[in-house]
Each structure stands twice: as C-alpha cells, then as structure tokens.
Amino acid sequence: MNLFNQDVDKGVDWGLLAKKAIRFSNLTLEEGMAVLEADDVELLPIMQAAFQVRHHFYGKKVKLNMIMNAKSGLCPEDCGYCSQSIVSTAPVSKYSMLDKESLLAGAREAIARKAGTYCIVASGKGPTDRELDQVIDAVQEITRTMPLKICACLGILKGDQAQRLADAGVHRYNHNLNTSKANYPSITTTHTYDQRIETVKMAQSYGMSPCSGVIIGMGETNEEIVQMAYALRELDADSIPINFLNPIPGTPLEEAQRVSPIQALKVLALFRFICPSKEIRVAGGRELNLRSLQPLSLYAANSIFVGDYLTTEGQEITADHQMIEDLGFEIEMCALSAV
C-alpha cells in the first residue's frame, strides 16, 4: 500500500482542511504533519485546497514587496544562514547605513517595480540612534510624497526606538523567528528566540503591523515546521515571509541541502491552512528552491518579493510581472495616495 492510499485510509480530506481554515478552526498537529508528509501525488489536491483559502481572503490579488539592503555586513551576530554574520567568510559588500537620498532612490525604484511595500533592512543586532535618525528622515519624506507602505527590519528594538519609527510612519516592522525554539540554539547563539518574540510584540504594541517569518531548510523537523506556523499564528503576525534556505558558501550552513520544489509548496500550503487570513509571502530562496514550480506557489501565497534580496539575486522583475499575468492574477497596488 503506498502513502497515498494510507492517507486516504486515515481520512485526510484536503478540502475539509480548507473549510476548517476558512472558519479559523485550528489544524491539529496530526493534520499539519499530514500536509508535509503527504505523498507527492497529493500535491495538486493540497494546492487546490490551499487556493480555496487564499482566494477566500485575497481573491487573485498579489502583493509585491521590495527590499533595500540599507546596511550590509559589519554584523556581530553569528546566524548560521547569513552571509553578513561575523562567522561568515562569504564575499559580501560591507557598508554603513545608506544616506537619505539613497533610501529615497530605492523607494522610487520600488514604485517602478509596482511594489506596494518598501522594506528597509539593515544588518546588525539593533540600530544605533544615529542609524535610526537616518532611516526616520528618509521614511518621513517617503510617506509624505510617495504611495508606499514602509516596512523596517533593523533588528532588536528598544521601546523608544519603536515609538519613533511608528511616529515617523513606518507601517510594518519585520523580525523573523527564522526557526523553531528547539532548533534556535543550533542556528545562532548571540541572541535568543525569546528576544525575537519580544521584538515582534513590542513593534505591535506601538502600532506597527507585525511581520515575522521563517527560513525552511535549517535542520528543523516537520513537526517543528508545524510548531513554527502555530507560533506565528499565536503572535498574530500580519505578514509571514516564508524563506527557503539558500546555502551560501562561507556560511556554517553552506552544506545544507536545498528544499525540494514539491516540499516547498507543501510548506506554503501548511502556513496558509494555519494562518489563513494572513499575508503569506514567498521570500528568499524562491527562485532556487521552487525553480520551475514558482507559479504554483501563488496558489497558496499571496505575496512575493520583487528584485534582489539582501546579498543574493532575485528573479528579473519582468519575469515576476509576467508570471502573475500568466496565472490570471493581478498586482495589488498600494492603497495609499501620494500627497
């Protein structure tokens, strides 16, 4: 008896999971595991069920986000996946926080790429007050003159820093959980999982929309992936970027195996079932892990990054726009209006 027949015998009904998700009824651990461990012949039924949930909350709209690597390298953290960390020997650009004009130029490029959210990302454990001043100066100008939402990702924040970002007009703050609590010590030792949880909650408490996601492929078990989805549901993260590890030479995880395209799609479906009404974004590693199956990802996810990531290249922008058009989907433009 193959796994497909075993799943049927166990009564796995993907359509039922979709109905539970739409009603905000929690999947059990066993149901979550069933998604990740289903036979590959079940992929299309799983994606169809995920699309039912995605379509219920988002229709055929796709949100676009663009990253600006505002400060690169020079990081004291030892995150095993990151080419910018202190333990990495990967050849990456190293520069301090970009000036206001560079950040404004990035915002204009985000608009040209049809992105509704502009993500200002900086390496480091957390921003200095001077770095925060530079970001805030640019954010105030962007929010005053351009139809963009701003997401900041600057590391661990102090309360007064979170307040200043919110007051400046930062709509969303990103701080990824990255992996499970149990797996966290094997990925980084210079900060804790709980500190990440606290930062997400702090951003939320000051009125910024919480954005937090994961990196799949760092030695976590399937059960831990389900637990990661539960944790983000508990955090009430509005936006959930799902990254797939791109093993970069010179980093501690350079020998890790990439997630297969089919398994990556099952992960996206799982997060859609567990966090049904949230923005699920296919993020870093999309091109290398999903490869030719990239279009299928948007049957579960409703958001992607366009352009390059922090230190790795993304898909050419016209290819992303064409992929969305070919699917019969449409880009969701930012609802804000320029002054």
Solvent accessible surface area in square Angstrom, and as a share of the most:
residue,aa,sasa,rsa
1,M,165,0.74
2,N,84,0.43
3,L,69,0.34
4,F,72,0.30
5,N,64,0.33
6,Q,72,0.32
7,D,9,0.05
8,V,85,0.49
9,D,99,0.52
10,K,152,0.65
11,G,54,0.52
12,V,39,0.23
13,D,75,0.39
14,W,17,0.06
15,G,25,0.24
16,L,85,0.42
17,L,5,0.03
18,A,0,0.00
19,K,120,0.51
20,K,29,0.12
21,A,0,0.00
22,I,46,0.24
23,R,153,0.56
24,F,106,0.44
25,S,41,0.26
26,N,93,0.48
27,L,4,0.02
28,T,66,0.38
29,L,59,0.29
30,E,124,0.55
31,E,43,0.19
32,G,0,0.00
33,M,44,0.20
34,A,20,0.16
35,V,0,0.00
36,L,3,0.02
37,E,83,0.37
38,A,4,0.03
39,D,37,0.19
40,D,77,0.40
41,V,100,0.58
42,E,14,0.06
43,L,14,0.07
44,L,118,0.58
45,P,59,0.37
46,I,0,0.00
47,M,5,0.02
48,Q,103,0.46
49,A,2,0.01
50,A,0,0.00
51,F,32,0.14
52,Q,69,0.31
53,V,0,0.00
54,R,0,0.00
55,H,87,0.39
56,H,109,0.49
57,F,59,0.25
58,Y,41,0.15
59,G,23,0.22
60,K,96,0.41
61,K,77,0.33
62,V,0,0.00
63,K,56,0.24
64,L,2,0.01
65,N,2,0.01
66,M,6,0.03
67,I,26,0.13
68,M,37,0.17
69,N,19,0.10
70,A,0,0.00
71,K,26,0.11
72,S,1,0.01
73,G,1,0.01
74,L,102,0.51
75,C,18,0.10
76,P,73,0.46
77,E,11,0.05
78,D,28,0.15
79,C,10,0.06
80,G,5,0.05
81,Y,37,0.14
82,C,31,0.18
83,S,6,0.04
84,Q,12,0.05
85,S,8,0.05
86,I,117,0.59
87,V,70,0.41
88,S,21,0.13
89,T,117,0.68
90,A,10,0.08
91,P,136,0.85
92,V,31,0.18
93,S,75,0.48
94,K,136,0.58
95,Y,74,0.28
96,S,77,0.50
97,M,14,0.06
98,L,41,0.20
99,D,82,0.43
100,K,63,0.27
101,E,110,0.49
102,S,40,0.26
103,L,0,0.00
104,L,11,0.05
105,A,49,0.38
106,G,3,0.03
107,A,0,0.00
108,R,123,0.45
109,E,71,0.32
110,A,0,0.00
111,I,62,0.32
112,A,74,0.57
113,R,55,0.20
114,K,87,0.37
115,A,5,0.04
116,G,10,0.09
117,T,14,0.08
118,Y,0,0.00
119,C,6,0.03
120,I,0,0.00
121,V,17,0.10
122,A,11,0.09
123,S,17,0.11
124,G,17,0.16
125,K,85,0.36
126,G,30,0.29
127,P,14,0.09
128,T,77,0.45
129,D,86,0.45
130,R,191,0.70
131,E,23,0.10
132,L,0,0.00
133,D,69,0.36
134,Q,52,0.23
135,V,0,0.00
136,I,14,0.07
137,D,66,0.34
138,A,0,0.00
139,V,0,0.00
140,Q,80,0.35
141,E,41,0.19
142,I,0,0.00
143,T,52,0.30
144,R,128,0.47
145,T,58,0.34
146,M,20,0.09
147,P,47,0.29
148,L,0,0.00
149,K,64,0.27
150,I,1,0.00
151,C,3,0.02
152,A,0,0.00
153,C,26,0.16
154,L,2,0.01
155,G,10,0.10
156,I,41,0.21
157,L,8,0.04
158,K,133,0.56
159,G,21,0.20
160,D,89,0.46
161,Q,4,0.02
162,A,0,0.00
163,Q,71,0.31
164,R,90,0.33
165,L,0,0.00
166,A,25,0.19
167,D,105,0.54
168,A,9,0.07
169,G,33,0.32
170,V,6,0.04
171,H,68,0.30
172,R,24,0.09
173,Y,3,0.01
174,N,16,0.08
175,H,9,0.04
176,N,27,0.14
177,L,1,0.00
178,N,5,0.03
179,T,0,0.00
180,S,5,0.03
181,K,119,0.51
182,A,82,0.64
183,N,20,0.10
184,Y,8,0.03
185,P,91,0.58
186,S,84,0.54
187,I,9,0.04
188,T,5,0.03
189,T,104,0.61
190,T,49,0.29
191,H,12,0.05
192,T,73,0.42
193,Y,25,0.09
194,D,67,0.35
195,Q,60,0.27
196,R,26,0.09
197,I,30,0.15
198,E,104,0.46
199,T,3,0.02
200,V,3,0.01
201,K,112,0.47
202,M,56,0.25
203,A,0,0.00
204,Q,67,0.30
205,S,87,0.56
206,Y,76,0.29
207,G,68,0.66
208,M,3,0.01
209,S,16,0.10
210,P,4,0.03
211,C,1,0.00
212,S,0,0.00
213,G,0,0.00
214,V,0,0.00
215,I,16,0.08
216,I,4,0.02
217,G,16,0.16
218,M,6,0.03
219,G,70,0.67
220,E,23,0.10
221,T,76,0.44
222,N,47,0.24
223,E,71,0.32
224,E,27,0.12
225,I,8,0.04
226,V,0,0.00
227,Q,78,0.35
228,M,4,0.02
229,A,0,0.00
230,Y,66,0.25
231,A,22,0.17
232,L,1,0.00
233,R,64,0.23
234,E,151,0.68
235,L,10,0.05
236,D,66,0.34
237,A,0,0.00
238,D,49,0.25
239,S,0,0.00
240,I,0,0.00
241,P,4,0.02
242,I,0,0.00
243,N,24,0.12
244,F,2,0.01
245,L,8,0.04
246,N,30,0.15
247,P,18,0.11
248,I,32,0.16
249,P,102,0.64
250,G,21,0.20
251,T,5,0.03
252,P,82,0.52
253,L,36,0.18
254,E,74,0.33
255,E,141,0.63
256,A,29,0.23
257,Q,155,0.69
258,R,116,0.42
259,V,18,0.10
260,S,57,0.37
261,P,20,0.13
262,I,52,0.27
263,Q,47,0.21
264,A,0,0.00
265,L,0,0.00
266,K,4,0.02
267,V,0,0.00
268,L,0,0.00
269,A,0,0.00
270,L,0,0.00
271,F,0,0.00
272,R,0,0.00
273,F,0,0.00
274,I,2,0.01
275,C,3,0.02
276,P,4,0.03
277,S,37,0.24
278,K,39,0.17
279,E,4,0.02
280,I,0,0.00
281,R,5,0.02
282,V,0,0.00
283,A,0,0.00
284,G,16,0.15
285,G,8,0.08
286,R,0,0.00
287,E,31,0.14
288,L,78,0.39
289,N,0,0.00
290,L,0,0.00
291,R,130,0.47
292,S,101,0.65
293,L,50,0.25
294,Q,16,0.07
295,P,49,0.31
296,L,45,0.22
297,S,0,0.00
298,L,0,0.00
299,Y,61,0.23
300,A,0,0.00
301,A,0,0.00
302,N,0,0.00
303,S,0,0.00
304,I,0,0.00
305,F,17,0.07
306,V,0,0.00
307,G,7,0.06
308,D,75,0.39
309,Y,22,0.08
310,L,63,0.31
311,T,52,0.30
312,T,42,0.24
313,E,150,0.67
314,G,20,0.19
315,Q,40,0.18
316,E,103,0.46
317,I,37,0.19
318,T,88,0.51
319,A,40,0.31
320,D,0,0.00
321,H,36,0.16
322,Q,90,0.40
323,M,19,0.09
324,I,3,0.02
325,E,119,0.53
326,D,104,0.54
327,L,37,0.18
328,G,46,0.45
329,F,15,0.06
330,E,94,0.42
331,I,35,0.18
332,E,60,0.27
333,M,113,0.50
334,C,27,0.16
335,A,94,0.73
336,L,85,0.42
337,S,97,0.62
338,A,54,0.42
339,V,151,0.87
